[in-house]
Amino acid sequence: MSTNLVLSTYDVLWQDNQDVAEQSLKQPFLQHMQSGDLQADDYMKFMIQDINYLVKVTEMLEEMSKRNMENDIYLFMVDRYKSYKKYADSVPDVKPIPAMAKYLSDYRTIMNEEEPILFAVALLPCERLRMWLAKQLKESKSNAYYTWKLDNMYGHPEKHFRKLLDDHLNTTELIQKANVIFRQQMQNEENFFRASLPPPPIKK
């Protein structure tokens, strides 16, 4: 007797958008990081923008945690806020590059115009994509950027997201909207990596 395996919405979102993950891995920034010849100033600029992302998303999570919502979503927002805040204290303001400005603007639009569960969806691509990318990068411990790989490859986003998304993304309409938002944020991640080290211009 055969049984139909029902995939978790958490997994479906990833599977439907893994093509963006593959494209992200091909970006010069990550490829040069993998080979160890990424210029230090390019990495520094990336990290400054990444810190700015952390600060701004922490601020949005704080705002979300003060809104009315179902209790498990509220607890998720508070937990994510506390987790982000540990790394976002005492960081000066940074002017975002255009790719990061759009990324943060999309977050704020989702926060202000969509249901709280969809803001949770918007948070997932960063955590899941970076864990996947870190695992794909073939770096030795002698690589100067091995610490980025190490810092990102051992996350457990499923612990925070899987049950929440499966419980609340319970209609076709919500799942479709979640997929659009997930892909948008995956694309924002790819755009950030691309902008962090643009490919050289094609010689004519």
Legacy VTK file of the C-alpha trace (Angstrom):
# vtk DataFile Version 3.0
C-alpha trace
ASCII
DATASET POLYDATA
POINTS 204 float
0.000 0.000 0.000
1.496 3.335 -1.029
1.234 6.479 1.047
1.373 10.037 -0.190
4.090 12.031 1.504
2.852 15.523 2.317
5.697 17.998 2.298
5.940 20.648 4.959
5.200 24.164 3.695
8.595 25.079 5.128
10.205 22.624 2.680
7.962 23.513 -0.252
8.975 27.176 -0.048
12.628 26.178 -0.269
12.175 23.639 -3.060
10.137 26.041 -5.186
12.849 28.687 -4.967
16.097 26.742 -4.846
16.981 28.038 -8.310
17.620 31.427 -6.691
19.915 29.746 -4.168
21.898 28.173 -7.006
22.215 31.566 -8.702
23.343 33.158 -5.448
26.131 30.616 -5.083
27.478 31.634 -8.507
27.886 35.298 -7.550
31.507 36.526 -7.756
31.502 37.643 -4.124
30.913 34.099 -2.892
33.136 32.492 -5.505
36.059 34.736 -4.562
35.322 34.124 -0.900
35.519 30.403 -1.598
38.834 30.705 -3.430
40.215 32.969 -0.695
41.149 35.861 -2.994
38.267 38.197 -2.131
39.650 41.650 -1.427
39.489 42.513 2.259
37.816 45.866 1.624
35.036 44.166 -0.379
34.404 41.815 2.523
34.443 44.724 4.968
31.859 46.635 2.901
29.674 43.537 2.759
29.855 43.072 6.521
28.992 46.724 7.170
25.875 46.364 5.015
25.067 43.057 6.699
25.277 44.692 10.116
22.955 47.432 8.891
20.506 44.729 7.775
20.668 43.189 11.239
20.016 46.507 12.975
17.068 47.487 10.794
15.405 44.070 10.911
15.863 44.044 14.694
14.006 47.361 14.850
11.179 45.917 12.755
11.000 42.808 14.928
10.710 45.014 18.000
7.851 46.872 16.347
6.186 43.606 15.314
6.428 42.243 18.856
4.278 45.147 20.080
1.399 44.425 17.703
-1.650 42.272 18.284
-1.326 38.794 16.781
-1.853 35.148 17.599
0.174 34.030 20.585
2.529 31.612 18.832
3.375 34.214 16.175
3.907 36.783 18.932
6.278 34.415 20.756
8.137 33.820 17.485
8.583 37.576 16.952
9.819 38.080 20.514
12.232 35.163 20.220
13.630 36.403 16.904
13.882 39.948 18.292
15.906 38.775 21.289
18.133 36.662 19.065
18.816 39.494 16.611
19.243 42.107 19.333
22.213 40.267 20.838
24.162 41.165 17.703
22.618 44.531 16.891
23.345 46.595 20.008
25.597 49.650 19.803
25.980 49.700 16.023
26.185 53.086 14.260
23.874 53.980 11.390
25.065 52.911 7.958
23.949 54.223 4.591
22.574 51.198 2.732
23.616 50.438 -0.823
20.650 50.324 -3.264
20.301 46.530 -3.094
20.115 46.630 0.697
17.792 49.645 0.687
15.322 47.724 -1.493
15.638 44.638 0.701
14.795 46.608 3.838
12.027 48.513 2.063
10.424 45.216 1.047
10.567 44.067 4.665
8.819 47.215 5.824
6.132 46.881 3.158
5.442 43.314 4.259
5.376 44.398 7.896
2.869 47.169 7.233
0.654 45.570 4.599
0.587 41.819 5.231
-0.419 39.456 8.007
2.220 38.864 10.717
2.823 35.277 9.581
4.024 36.619 6.235
6.629 38.757 7.986
7.868 35.509 9.512
8.056 34.068 5.991
10.074 37.112 4.909
12.682 36.396 7.591
13.293 32.806 6.542
15.216 33.224 3.243
18.166 34.970 4.883
18.600 32.263 7.511
17.983 29.280 5.259
19.876 30.536 2.209
22.992 31.517 4.122
23.113 28.187 5.909
22.841 26.418 2.542
25.462 28.662 0.933
27.879 28.134 3.808
27.559 24.374 3.426
28.177 24.592 -0.335
31.316 26.722 -0.104
34.405 24.529 -0.342
36.736 26.359 2.008
39.580 25.026 4.088
40.276 26.239 7.607
43.233 28.202 6.249
40.907 30.335 4.112
40.619 33.854 5.538
36.841 33.696 5.078
36.327 30.319 6.715
34.838 32.103 9.731
31.883 33.278 7.592
31.252 29.683 6.567
31.549 28.512 10.159
29.254 31.248 11.494
26.498 30.427 9.012
26.504 26.683 8.412
25.209 25.403 11.737
21.915 27.260 12.063
18.629 25.494 12.722
15.936 27.637 11.083
13.532 24.693 11.043
13.413 24.835 14.845
11.910 28.320 14.716
9.990 28.313 11.445
8.710 24.878 10.446
5.803 24.363 12.851
4.814 28.021 12.779
4.570 28.108 8.990
2.864 24.736 8.753
0.268 25.779 11.333
-0.567 29.177 9.857
-0.061 28.848 6.108
-3.180 26.751 5.882
-4.923 27.976 2.734
-3.902 27.868 -0.910
-4.073 31.651 -1.091
-1.769 32.102 1.911
0.730 29.540 0.630
0.829 31.224 -2.774
1.367 34.628 -1.178
4.054 33.165 1.082
5.813 31.723 -1.955
5.836 35.122 -3.666
7.294 36.775 -0.561
9.817 33.995 0.002
11.054 34.274 -3.581
11.199 38.062 -3.375
13.383 37.872 -0.276
15.551 35.137 -1.796
16.056 37.435 -4.769
16.916 40.310 -2.435
19.586 38.110 -0.864
21.007 37.238 -4.277
20.950 40.903 -5.300
22.857 41.810 -2.139
25.564 39.249 -2.892
25.717 40.404 -6.513
26.012 44.062 -5.514
28.751 43.248 -2.999
31.120 42.348 -5.833
29.654 43.128 -9.254
31.025 41.044 -12.125
33.573 42.833 -14.318
32.159 44.590 -17.380
32.094 42.543 -20.561
34.814 43.659 -22.938
33.564 44.583 -26.383
LINES 1 205
204 0 1 2 3 4 5 6 7 8 9 10 11 12 13 14 15 16 17 18 19 20 21 22 23 24 25 26 27 28 29 30 31 32 33 34 35 36 37 38 39 40 41 42 43 44 45 46 47 48 49 50 51 52 53 54 55 56 57 58 59 60 61 62 63 64 65 66 67 68 69 70 71 72 73 74 75 76 77 78 79 80 81 82 83 84 85 86 87 88 89 90 91 92 93 94 95 96 97 98 99 100 101 102 103 104 105 106 107 108 109 110 111 112 113 114 115 116 117 118 119 120 121 122 123 124 125 126 127 128 129 130 131 132 133 134 135 136 137 138 139 140 141 142 143 144 145 146 147 148 149 150 151 152 153 154 155 156 157 158 159 160 161 162 163 164 165 166 167 168 169 170 171 172 173 174 175 176 177 178 179 180 181 182 183 184 185 186 187 188 189 190 191 192 193 194 195 196 197 198 199 200 201 202 203
